[in-house]
């Protein structure tokens, strides 16, 4: 009987733990957020007020979340948000460790729903009648996780005069900042989620990708999901995974062959009838330089001669580049050379850059020679190009050189004596033969 009682208690404890785990899993860490809204007293001005976002994945957990509000927090400065997709529960939005200066960024503001006039979005609101469902308080939230792990844009609906919104549309990206090599394919992540219980979820959607750089923007690709057709494409090689788009909300943009002009800001916007949310990400094309030294190989030099050497860096992007020279002597030690000048950059037809470093090298300071290296430091990596330098007739000869010279001199002396003896012996034989003939 006691064994049965122990088993019963153990089962009860297990069930209790499971219930607590399920309850805690429906809650997410609170997020500090700025509420930004129009100043009613000053037209065109805005006000900012710090709020706390209590996020749950189940609407039935709101009461439990409200009980967790610290006593020193004003309940009027708290939003109780229900996010069934748990996107707002991402670990990058969790409070940072104590003492850390970095934390997630969050901004929430009132959202004005309205139909879009874009040709690939207008079919979503063809009826022109706003549903009763829209008669509520709407908010938009923009969040950026720690270390730019995730960027989120959410549209939320709250019953009028309450701060208990439900997430209706969420657009996210895990590629907030991307670097890509020239000519390689790149994927810019964008995904969206729509609350399946919302009347807007079955009314179709549209996706738009735009590009911005230095104040100028252009359309990259637009897709009408309601009629399942690409409405407009203005960038060659840009495409979407249409199967994943309809099945999983995967609106990621694929650029099949990156070029220098692709560097910039990309904005992914997802439209529902009367609603829209967007995220932005940065793409930078980073290509390290190719180096070449001229002339190569270097000619033989004599002490005191000035050699002019040119190092050409080409095919790199972005423009940031530092060029320098190094010399490694016979002792194996490298040292920087300071008598170099760098030319202005030039741009090639494909948008990449080129630059040159000119060196006037005094051979009096390099001993018998060594290795001359051009160094280019670039965001894409450090590149080096080397060539050998030989200086002849430098200073007084070393002991080894002297011994070699003595050996060569002895060899030449012996060779001369041998040739002289050979010729004198030959002349003697010829004279003896002539004397015998005369007799």
FENRAFEN-V384661 format. One record per backbone hydrogen bond with DSSP energy under -0.5 kcal/mol. CO is the residue of the C=O (numbers start at 0). NH is the residue of the N-H. Records with the same first field share a line. If there is no record, write none. Layout:
CO=NH + NH
//
This chain:
0=4
1=5
2=6
3=7
4=8
5=9
6=10
7=11
8=12
9=13
10=14
11=15
12=16
13=17
14=18
15=19
16=20
17=21
18=22
19=23
20=24
21=25
22=25
23=26
25=56 + 57
30=52
32=34 + 50
33=35 + 107
34=36 + 48
36=46
37=39
38=41
41=44
44=38
46=36
48=34
50=32
51=53 + 78
52=30 + 54
53=80
54=27
55=82
57=60
58=61
60=64
61=65
62=66
64=67
65=68
69=72
73=76
74=77
76=51
78=53 + 80
80=55 + 82
81=166
82=85
85=88
86=89
89=92
90=93
91=145
96=99
104=143
105=33
106=141
107=35
108=139
110=112
117=120 + 121
120=123
121=124
122=125
124=127
127=129
130=133
131=134
133=135
135=137
136=157
137=110
138=155
139=108
140=153
141=106
142=151
143=104
144=147
145=148
147=175
149=144
150=172
151=142
152=170
153=140
154=167 + 168
155=138
156=165
157=136
158=161
162=79
164=81
165=156
167=194
168=154
169=192
170=152
171=190
172=150
175=281
177=283
179=285
180=183
183=257
185=254
186=188
187=252
189=250
190=171
192=169
194=197
197=200
199=202
204=224 + 225
205=270
206=222
207=268
208=219 + 220
209=266
210=217
211=264
212=215
215=212
217=210
219=233 + 234
220=208
221=230 + 231
222=206 + 224
223=227 + 228
228=223 + 230
231=221
234=237
236=255
238=253
239=241
240=244
241=245
242=246
243=247 + 248 + 249
244=248
248=191 + 250
251=240
252=187 + 254
253=238 + 255
254=185
257=182
258=261
259=262
263=282
264=211
265=267 + 280
266=209 + 268
267=278
268=207
269=276
270=205
271=274
273=113
274=271
276=269
278=267
280=265
281=177
282=263
283=179 + 285
284=286
286=316
289=313
291=311
293=309
300=391
301=304
304=306 + 362
306=308 + 360
308=358
309=293
310=312 + 356
311=291
312=354
313=289
315=352
316=286
319=378
321=376
323=374
324=336
325=372
326=328 + 334
327=370
328=331
332=328
334=326
336=324
338=359
340=357
345=353
347=350
349=259
351=347
352=315
353=345
354=312
355=342
356=310
357=340
358=308 + 360
359=361
360=306 + 362
361=364
362=365
365=368
367=390
369=388
370=327
371=386
372=325
373=384
374=323
375=377 + 382
376=321
377=380
380=377
382=375
384=373
386=371
387=297
388=369
389=300
391=302
392=394
397=401
398=402
399=403
400=404
401=405
402=406
403=407
404=408
405=409
406=410
407=411
408=412
409=413
410=414
411=415
412=416
413=417
414=418
415=419
416=420
417=421
418=422
419=423
420=424
421=425
422=426
423=427
424=428
425=429
426=430
427=431
428=432
429=433
430=434
431=435
432=436
433=437
434=438
//
